[in-house]
């Protein structure tokens, strides 16, 4: 069984959200995801 954690799925859409935004907006966009890096490292 393969389980995808919600945090990994949230980070995978990051490449679609960042184009067109400024580099300083990246921190705000990442903060709005509310992800846990421990889940993404699996």
Gaussian input, Z-matrix of N, CA and C with variables (Angstrom, degrees):
# hf/3-21g

backbone

0 1
 N
 C     1     B1
 C     2     B2     1     A1
 N     3     B3     2     A2     1     D1
 C     4     B4     3     A3     2     D2
 C     5     B5     4     A4     3     D3
 N     6     B6     5     A5     4     D4
 C     7     B7     6     A6     5     D5
 C     8     B8     7     A7     6     D6
 N     9     B9     8     A8     7     D7
 C    10    B10     9     A9     8     D8
 C    11    B11    10    A10     9     D9
 N    12    B12    11    A11    10    D10
 C    13    B13    12    A12    11    D11
 C    14    B14    13    A13    12    D12
 N    15    B15    14    A14    13    D13
 C    16    B16    15    A15    14    D14
 C    17    B17    16    A16    15    D15
 N    18    B18    17    A17    16    D16
 C    19    B19    18    A18    17    D17
 C    20    B20    19    A19    18    D18
 N    21    B21    20    A20    19    D19
 C    22    B22    21    A21    20    D20
 C    23    B23    22    A22    21    D21
 N    24    B24    23    A23    22    D22
 C    25    B25    24    A24    23    D23
 C    26    B26    25    A25    24    D24
 N    27    B27    26    A26    25    D25
 C    28    B28    27    A27    26    D26
 C    29    B29    28    A28    27    D27
 N    30    B30    29    A29    28    D28
 C    31    B31    30    A30    29    D29
 C    32    B32    31    A31    30    D30
 N    33    B33    32    A32    31    D31
 C    34    B34    33    A33    32    D32
 C    35    B35    34    A34    33    D33
 N    36    B36    35    A35    34    D34
 C    37    B37    36    A36    35    D35
 C    38    B38    37    A37    36    D36
 N    39    B39    38    A38    37    D37
 C    40    B40    39    A39    38    D38
 C    41    B41    40    A40    39    D39
 N    42    B42    41    A41    40    D40
 C    43    B43    42    A42    41    D41
 C    44    B44    43    A43    42    D42
 N    45    B45    44    A44    43    D43
 C    46    B46    45    A45    44    D44
 C    47    B47    46    A46    45    D45
 N    48    B48    47    A47    46    D46
 C    49    B49    48    A48    47    D47
 C    50    B50    49    A49    48    D48
 N    51    B51    50    A50    49    D49
 C    52    B52    51    A51    50    D50
 C    53    B53    52    A52    51    D51
 N    54    B54    53    A53    52    D52
 C    55    B55    54    A54    53    D53
 C    56    B56    55    A55    54    D54
 N    57    B57    56    A56    55    D55
 C    58    B58    57    A57    56    D56
 C    59    B59    58    A58    57    D57
 N    60    B60    59    A59    58    D58
 C    61    B61    60    A60    59    D59
 C    62    B62    61    A61    60    D60
 N    63    B63    62    A62    61    D61
 C    64    B64    63    A63    62    D62
 C    65    B65    64    A64    63    D63
 N    66    B66    65    A65    64    D64
 C    67    B67    66    A66    65    D65
 C    68    B68    67    A67    66    D66
 N    69    B69    68    A68    67    D67
 C    70    B70    69    A69    68    D68
 C    71    B71    70    A70    69    D69
 N    72    B72    71    A71    70    D70
 C    73    B73    72    A72    71    D71
 C    74    B74    73    A73    72    D72
 N    75    B75    74    A74    73    D73
 C    76    B76    75    A75    74    D74
 C    77    B77    76    A76    75    D75
 N    78    B78    77    A77    76    D76
 C    79    B79    78    A78    77    D77
 C    80    B80    79    A79    78    D78
 N    81    B81    80    A80    79    D79
 C    82    B82    81    A81    80    D80
 C    83    B83    82    A82    81    D81
 N    84    B84    83    A83    82    D82
 C    85    B85    84    A84    83    D83
 C    86    B86    85    A85    84    D84
 N    87    B87    86    A86    85    D85
 C    88    B88    87    A87    86    D86
 C    89    B89    88    A88    87    D87
 N    90    B90    89    A89    88    D88
 C    91    B91    90    A90    89    D89
 C    92    B92    91    A91    90    D90
 N    93    B93    92    A92    91    D91
 C    94    B94    93    A93    92    D92
 C    95    B95    94    A94    93    D93
 N    96    B96    95    A95    94    D94
 C    97    B97    96    A96    95    D95
 C    98    B98    97    A97    96    D96
 N    99    B99    98    A98    97    D97
 C   100   B100    99    A99    98    D98
 C   101   B101   100   A100    99    D99
 N   102   B102   101   A101   100   D100
 C   103   B103   102   A102   101   D101
 C   104   B104   103   A103   102   D102
 N   105   B105   104   A104   103   D103
 C   106   B106   105   A105   104   D104
 C   107   B107   106   A106   105   D105
 N   108   B108   107   A107   106   D106
 C   109   B109   108   A108   107   D107
 C   110   B110   109   A109   108   D108
 N   111   B111   110   A110   109   D109
 C   112   B112   111   A111   110   D110
 C   113   B113   112   A112   111   D111
 N   114   B114   113   A113   112   D112
 C   115   B115   114   A114   113   D113
 C   116   B116   115   A115   114   D114
 N   117   B117   116   A116   115   D115
 C   118   B118   117   A117   116   D116
 C   119   B119   118   A118   117   D117
 N   120   B120   119   A119   118   D118
 C   121   B121   120   A120   119   D119
 C   122   B122   121   A121   120   D120
 N   123   B123   122   A122   121   D121
 C   124   B124   123   A123   122   D122
 C   125   B125   124   A124   123   D123

   B1=1.4266
   B2=1.5326
   B3=1.2963
   B4=1.4657
   B5=1.5198
   B6=1.3112
   B7=1.4656
   B8=1.5206
   B9=1.3045
   B10=1.4590
   B11=1.5174
   B12=1.3144
   B13=1.4667
   B14=1.5265
   B15=1.3143
   B16=1.4760
   B17=1.5263
   B18=1.3237
   B19=1.4653
   B20=1.5219
   B21=1.3279
   B22=1.4600
   B23=1.5219
   B24=1.2932
   B25=1.4651
   B26=1.5320
   B27=1.3155
   B28=1.4657
   B29=1.5248
   B30=1.3278
   B31=1.4613
   B32=1.5245
   B33=1.3115
   B34=1.4581
   B35=1.5280
   B36=1.3095
   B37=1.4652
   B38=1.5369
   B39=1.3003
   B40=1.4621
   B41=1.5278
   B42=1.3215
   B43=1.4703
   B44=1.5291
   B45=1.3230
   B46=1.4619
   B47=1.5258
   B48=1.3251
   B49=1.4634
   B50=1.5239
   B51=1.3218
   B52=1.4589
   B53=1.5323
   B54=1.3197
   B55=1.4699
   B56=1.5371
   B57=1.3184
   B58=1.4550
   B59=1.5189
   B60=1.3268
   B61=1.4572
   B62=1.5222
   B63=1.3100
   B64=1.4590
   B65=1.5227
   B66=1.3348
   B67=1.4621
   B68=1.5312
   B69=1.3074
   B70=1.4643
   B71=1.5285
   B72=1.3194
   B73=1.4639
   B74=1.5229
   B75=1.3281
   B76=1.4605
   B77=1.5269
   B78=1.3185
   B79=1.4711
   B80=1.5235
   B81=1.3067
   B82=1.4675
   B83=1.5247
   B84=1.3245
   B85=1.4622
   B86=1.5244
   B87=1.3285
   B88=1.4688
   B89=1.5224
   B90=1.3157
   B91=1.4611
   B92=1.5197
   B93=1.3154
   B94=1.4605
   B95=1.5306
   B96=1.3379
   B97=1.4642
   B98=1.5205
   B99=1.3188
   B100=1.4637
   B101=1.5363
   B102=1.3305
   B103=1.4577
   B104=1.5299
   B105=1.3108
   B106=1.4566
   B107=1.5299
   B108=1.3447
   B109=1.4519
   B110=1.5284
   B111=1.3128
   B112=1.4608
   B113=1.5141
   B114=1.3030
   B115=1.4689
   B116=1.5321
   B117=1.2983
   B118=1.4650
   B119=1.5199
   B120=1.3047
   B121=1.4651
   B122=1.5140
   B123=1.3215
   B124=1.4618
   B125=1.4567
   A1=107.49
   A2=115.40
   A3=121.44
   A4=108.37
   A5=115.11
   A6=120.51
   A7=108.26
   A8=116.37
   A9=121.12
   A10=108.46
   A11=114.79
   A12=118.36
   A13=109.96
   A14=117.24
   A15=120.56
   A16=112.95
   A17=117.54
   A18=119.96
   A19=111.11
   A20=117.45
   A21=120.67
   A22=110.57
   A23=117.63
   A24=121.72
   A25=110.17
   A26=117.16
   A27=120.53
   A28=111.41
   A29=117.14
   A30=119.61
   A31=112.20
   A32=117.96
   A33=119.90
   A34=112.15
   A35=118.37
   A36=121.00
   A37=111.95
   A38=116.43
   A39=121.27
   A40=111.93
   A41=118.01
   A42=120.38
   A43=111.91
   A44=117.76
   A45=121.06
   A46=111.86
   A47=116.73
   A48=120.02
   A49=113.79
   A50=117.96
   A51=120.40
   A52=115.96
   A53=120.88
   A54=118.03
   A55=111.73
   A56=114.32
   A57=120.13
   A58=113.56
   A59=117.92
   A60=121.37
   A61=109.66
   A62=115.30
   A63=120.50
   A64=109.47
   A65=115.86
   A66=121.20
   A67=110.91
   A68=117.84
   A69=120.58
   A70=111.95
   A71=118.15
   A72=121.68
   A73=112.49
   A74=117.83
   A75=122.09
   A76=111.62
   A77=116.88
   A78=120.67
   A79=110.23
   A80=117.48
   A81=120.83
   A82=111.52
   A83=116.73
   A84=120.24
   A85=110.20
   A86=117.32
   A87=120.52
   A88=111.29
   A89=117.69
   A90=121.25
   A91=112.84
   A92=117.11
   A93=119.82
   A94=112.52
   A95=117.44
   A96=120.95
   A97=112.88
   A98=117.29
   A99=122.29
   A100=110.67
   A101=115.80
   A102=121.18
   A103=111.06
   A104=116.22
   A105=123.79
   A106=106.76
   A107=118.14
   A108=120.85
   A109=112.23
   A110=118.71
   A111=120.79
   A112=112.12
   A113=117.14
   A114=120.88
   A115=110.27
   A116=117.88
   A117=121.36
   A118=112.20
   A119=118.20
   A120=122.13
   A121=113.59
   A122=117.62
   A123=119.38
   A124=110.80
   D1=134.06
   D2=176.98
   D3=-110.44
   D4=124.33
   D5=-178.51
   D6=-114.33
   D7=123.50
   D8=175.24
   D9=-97.94
   D10=124.51
   D11=-179.69
   D12=-76.38
   D13=152.46
   D14=-179.09
   D15=-61.55
   D16=-33.90
   D17=-179.15
   D18=-66.01
   D19=-37.84
   D20=178.91
   D21=-65.46
   D22=-41.02
   D23=179.08
   D24=-65.55
   D25=-39.05
   D26=179.01
   D27=-64.62
   D28=-39.14
   D29=-179.61
   D30=-73.78
   D31=-24.47
   D32=-178.09
   D33=-68.95
   D34=-21.98
   D35=179.57
   D36=-87.19
   D37=-3.00
   D38=-177.15
   D39=-58.38
   D40=-38.48
   D41=-178.84
   D42=-66.24
   D43=-20.87
   D44=177.87
   D45=-88.31
   D46=-22.82
   D47=-177.69
   D48=-89.27
   D49=-28.95
   D50=-172.31
   D51=-76.48
   D52=-33.00
   D53=-179.72
   D54=-58.83
   D55=133.58
   D56=-179.79
   D57=94.95
   D58=-10.66
   D59=178.30
   D60=-101.63
   D61=159.58
   D62=176.97
   D63=-80.93
   D64=158.80
   D65=-178.82
   D66=-60.07
   D67=-34.17
   D68=-179.64
   D69=-69.66
   D70=-20.04
   D71=177.61
   D72=-76.17
   D73=-16.65
   D74=-177.28
   D75=-59.75
   D76=-39.53
   D77=-179.81
   D78=-63.55
   D79=-42.64
   D80=179.79
   D81=-67.40
   D82=-39.10
   D83=179.80
   D84=-66.52
   D85=-44.33
   D86=177.57
   D87=-63.66
   D88=-38.24
   D89=179.28
   D90=-66.35
   D91=-27.77
   D92=-179.44
   D93=-77.37
   D94=-16.88
   D95=179.76
   D96=-73.10
   D97=-31.14
   D98=-177.32
   D99=55.26
   D100=54.64
   D101=-178.09
   D102=-98.25
   D103=161.66
   D104=178.54
   D105=-116.59
   D106=115.26
   D107=-175.97
   D108=-65.40
   D109=-25.27
   D110=177.45
   D111=-61.59
   D112=-32.64
   D113=177.23
   D114=-73.70
   D115=-34.32
   D116=-175.69
   D117=-75.44
   D118=-24.68
   D119=-177.48
   D120=-78.13
   D121=-10.94
   D122=-177.57
   D123=-58.98

